[in-house]
Amino acid sequence: MAARNSLDTGSGKDSKEKAIKTARAVLDGKMGIIEGARLLSTLAPDLVPDWNFLVLAALDSETDDLPVGKERKLWDATALAERDPVISQIEADAKQEVEVACRNILRRFDPAS
């Protein structure tokens, strides 16, 4: 049996719980739009291929060269300062569409929503 790595999303149930937690974090402002989209897009194959996850995957692909979340700690301050305006603009432009996708994910997978 192959060893699991940190990129494995796990079972469908684990992915569903991670999707719920991530969508809530985005909507509550505890996680950035790009970071949340990246994480949610990785969960799509374990859940369902649908529009909500395609929106997130597109944003992930568009921004894969931008430092967000924990990876920011690995970047030089000058490089971060150069990319931060780009990140802010992309997050502002994508915010409404990503929030709609997050709400749809919660409605679909979280019985409490």
Backbone as numpy.savetxt, mean C-alpha at the origin, in Angstrom:
# Nx Ny Nz CAx CAy CAz Cx Cy Cz
10.15 -28.60 1.52 9.31 -27.43 1.52 10.20 -26.19 1.52
9.88 -25.23 0.70 10.70 -24.01 0.59 10.50 -23.12 1.81
11.57 -22.50 2.21 11.48 -21.56 3.34 10.76 -20.31 2.89
9.98 -19.74 3.77 9.27 -18.50 3.47 10.21 -17.33 3.70
10.02 -16.30 2.89 10.80 -15.09 3.12 9.87 -13.95 3.50
10.45 -12.81 3.78 9.66 -11.67 4.26 8.72 -11.12 3.20
8.90 -11.51 1.94 8.01 -11.02 0.88 6.78 -11.90 0.72
6.80 -13.09 1.29 5.63 -13.96 1.20 4.48 -13.33 1.95
3.30 -13.31 1.33 2.16 -12.70 1.99 1.40 -13.68 2.86
1.63 -14.97 2.69 0.98 -15.93 3.56 -0.34 -16.40 3.01
-1.17 -16.91 3.89 -2.45 -17.45 3.47 -3.42 -16.34 3.11
-4.52 -16.74 2.48 -5.55 -15.77 2.15 -6.08 -15.06 3.37
-6.24 -15.80 4.48 -6.74 -15.19 5.71 -5.76 -14.14 6.24
-4.47 -14.49 6.25 -3.45 -13.53 6.69 -3.44 -12.30 5.79
-3.57 -12.53 4.50 -3.58 -11.41 3.55 -4.80 -10.54 3.75
-5.93 -11.16 4.02 -7.16 -10.40 4.27 -6.99 -9.51 5.49
-6.45 -10.07 6.57 -6.23 -9.29 7.79 -5.24 -8.16 7.55
-4.18 -8.44 6.80 -3.19 -7.41 6.49 -3.81 -6.32 5.62
-4.68 -6.70 4.69 -5.35 -5.71 3.83 -6.25 -4.81 4.67
-6.98 -5.38 5.60 -7.86 -4.60 6.47 -7.03 -3.62 7.31
-5.97 -4.13 7.92 -5.12 -3.29 8.77 -4.48 -2.15 7.96
-4.00 -2.48 6.79 -3.34 -1.48 5.96 -4.33 -0.44 5.45
-5.49 -0.88 4.98 -6.50 0.06 4.48 -6.92 1.02 5.59
-7.11 0.50 6.80 -7.45 1.37 7.94 -6.34 2.38 8.22
-5.11 1.91 8.18 -3.98 2.80 8.46 -3.91 3.94 7.44
-4.18 3.63 6.18 -4.18 4.68 5.14 -5.30 5.67 5.42
-6.49 5.16 5.67 -7.64 6.03 5.89 -7.52 6.85 7.17
-6.82 6.31 8.16 -6.62 7.03 9.43 -5.41 7.96 9.38
-4.70 7.99 8.26 -3.54 8.85 8.13 -2.30 8.34 8.85
-2.31 7.07 9.24 -1.18 6.49 9.95 -0.15 5.87 9.00
-0.54 5.74 7.73 0.36 5.21 6.72 0.18 6.06 5.47
1.27 6.35 4.80 1.22 7.16 3.59 0.48 6.47 2.45
0.00 7.27 1.53 -0.76 6.78 0.38 0.08 5.80 -0.44
1.31 6.18 -0.76 2.16 5.32 -1.59 2.53 4.05 -0.84
2.94 4.18 0.41 3.33 3.00 1.19 2.16 2.03 1.30
0.97 2.56 1.60 -0.21 1.70 1.70 -0.55 1.03 0.38
-0.47 1.79 -0.71 -0.75 1.22 -2.03 0.22 0.10 -2.36
1.48 0.31 -2.04 2.48 -0.73 -2.31 2.16 -2.02 -1.56
1.88 -1.87 -0.28 1.60 -3.06 0.52 0.32 -3.75 0.06
-0.73 -2.97 -0.16 -1.99 -3.57 -0.60 -1.87 -4.23 -1.97
-1.08 -3.65 -2.85 -0.94 -4.25 -4.18 -0.26 -5.60 -4.13
0.60 -5.82 -3.13 1.26 -7.13 -3.02 0.31 -8.20 -2.51
-0.79 -7.79 -1.91 -1.75 -8.75 -1.36 -2.77 -9.22 -2.39
-2.89 -8.52 -3.49 -3.93 -8.81 -4.48 -3.94 -10.26 -4.95
-2.81 -10.86 -5.30 -2.87 -12.23 -5.79 -3.44 -13.22 -4.77
-3.28 -12.94 -3.48 -3.82 -13.83 -2.45 -5.29 -13.58 -2.17
-5.80 -12.45 -2.59 -7.19 -12.10 -2.29 -8.03 -12.25 -3.54
-8.16 -11.20 -4.30 -8.93 -11.25 -5.54 -8.37 -10.22 -6.52
-8.31 -10.57 -7.78 -7.91 -9.56 -8.75 -9.10 -8.67 -9.07
-9.06 -7.43 -8.63 -10.16 -6.51 -8.95 -9.64 -5.09 -9.10
-10.51 -4.19 -9.47 -10.15 -2.80 -9.74 -9.41 -2.16 -8.57
-9.87 -2.41 -7.36 -9.26 -1.76 -6.20 -7.78 -2.08 -6.10
-7.43 -3.33 -6.31 -6.03 -3.71 -6.22 -5.25 -3.27 -7.45
-5.90 -3.17 -8.60 -5.22 -2.67 -9.80 -4.81 -1.21 -9.63
-5.67 -0.42 -9.01 -5.35 0.99 -8.72 -4.09 1.06 -7.86
-4.03 0.22 -6.86 -2.90 0.22 -5.93 -1.63 -0.29 -6.61
-1.77 -1.31 -7.44 -0.61 -1.85 -8.15 -0.05 -0.82 -9.12
-0.93 -0.07 -9.77 -0.47 0.97 -10.70 0.33 2.04 -9.96
-0.16 2.46 -8.81 0.56 3.46 -8.02 1.89 2.90 -7.52
1.89 1.66 -7.11 3.12 1.00 -6.67 4.15 1.02 -7.80
3.74 0.64 -8.98 4.64 0.60 -10.13 5.17 1.99 -10.48
4.29 2.97 -10.43 4.65 4.35 -10.77 5.65 4.95 -9.77
5.65 4.45 -8.56 6.44 5.07 -7.49 7.51 4.16 -6.90
7.83 3.08 -7.59 8.75 2.11 -6.99 10.15 2.65 -6.75
10.48 3.81 -7.31 11.79 4.40 -7.06 11.78 5.43 -5.94
10.63 5.61 -5.31 10.50 6.63 -4.26 10.57 5.99 -2.87
11.32 6.59 -1.96 11.45 6.03 -0.61 10.25 6.40 0.27
9.57 5.39 0.77 8.45 5.60 1.70 8.55 4.60 2.84
7.87 4.90 3.92 7.85 3.98 5.06 9.23 3.75 5.64
9.49 2.52 6.04 10.74 2.17 6.72 11.98 2.37 5.85
11.82 2.25 4.53 12.99 2.38 3.66 13.58 3.79 3.67
12.81 4.78 4.13 13.32 6.16 4.21 14.54 6.25 5.13
14.60 5.38 6.13 15.73 5.39 7.07 17.04 5.02 6.38
16.95 4.38 5.24 18.14 3.94 4.52 18.64 4.99 3.53
17.91 6.07 3.38 18.24 7.09 2.38 18.97 8.27 3.00
19.82 8.90 2.20 20.52 10.12 2.57 19.52 11.27 2.69
19.73 12.14 3.65 18.82 13.26 3.89 18.67 14.17 2.67
19.75 14.40 1.96 19.69 15.24 0.76 18.83 14.59 -0.32
19.02 13.30 -0.51 18.22 12.57 -1.51 16.75 12.57 -1.12
16.47 12.41 0.17 15.08 12.47 0.63 14.48 13.84 0.35
15.23 14.88 0.64 14.73 16.24 0.43 14.41 16.49 -1.04
15.16 15.88 -1.93 14.90 16.02 -3.37 13.64 15.29 -3.79
13.36 14.16 -3.17 12.22 13.34 -3.59 10.93 13.66 -2.83
11.05 14.26 -1.66 9.86 14.54 -0.86 8.80 15.37 -1.58
9.16 16.40 -2.34 8.11 17.14 -3.07 7.39 16.27 -4.10
8.12 15.36 -4.73 7.51 14.45 -5.70 6.55 13.51 -4.98
6.98 12.97 -3.85 6.13 12.08 -3.06 4.87 12.81 -2.63
5.02 14.01 -2.13 3.86 14.79 -1.67 2.87 15.04 -2.80
3.38 15.37 -3.98 2.49 15.65 -5.11 1.76 14.39 -5.57
2.49 13.29 -5.68 1.87 12.03 -6.11 0.83 11.59 -5.09
1.15 11.70 -3.79 0.19 11.30 -2.76 -1.05 12.18 -2.82
-0.88 13.46 -3.04 -2.04 14.35 -3.14 -2.89 13.99 -4.36
-2.24 13.73 -5.48 -2.96 13.38 -6.71 -3.69 12.04 -6.59
-3.09 11.08 -5.89 -3.65 9.73 -5.81 -4.55 9.51 -4.61
-4.57 10.45 -3.69 -5.26 10.26 -2.40 -6.71 9.82 -2.56
-7.49 10.52 -3.34 -8.91 10.20 -3.44 -9.13 8.80 -4.01
-8.41 8.47 -5.07 -8.58 7.16 -5.70 -8.13 6.03 -4.77
-7.03 6.23 -4.05 -6.55 5.20 -3.12 -7.50 5.06 -1.94
-8.03 6.17 -1.44 -8.97 6.09 -0.33 -10.25 5.35 -0.74
-10.73 5.58 -1.95 -11.90 4.84 -2.45 -11.57 3.35 -2.48
-10.40 2.99 -3.00 -10.00 1.58 -3.05 -9.91 0.99 -1.64
-9.35 1.74 -0.69 -9.25 1.26 0.69 -10.63 1.04 1.31
-11.54 1.97 1.08 -12.91 1.80 1.60 -13.57 0.56 0.99
-13.38 0.36 -0.30 -13.95 -0.82 -0.96 -13.34 -2.11 -0.41
-12.04 -2.09 -0.13 -11.39 -3.26 0.45 -11.98 -3.56 1.83
-12.16 -2.53 2.63 -12.76 -2.74 3.95 -14.18 -3.27 3.84
-14.98 -2.70 2.95 -16.36 -3.20 2.78 -16.37 -4.65 2.34
-15.43 -5.00 1.51 -15.41 -6.36 0.96 -14.89 -7.39 1.96
-13.88 -7.03 2.74 -13.20 -8.03 3.56 -13.39 -7.89 5.06
-13.86 -6.75 5.54 -14.00 -6.54 6.98 -15.47 -6.52 7.37
-15.93 -7.55 8.05 -17.35 -7.60 8.43 -17.76 -6.43 9.33
-16.81 -5.82 10.03 -17.13 -4.71 10.94 -17.38 -3.41 10.19
-17.04 -3.37 8.90 -17.19 -2.12 8.14 -18.57 -2.01 7.52
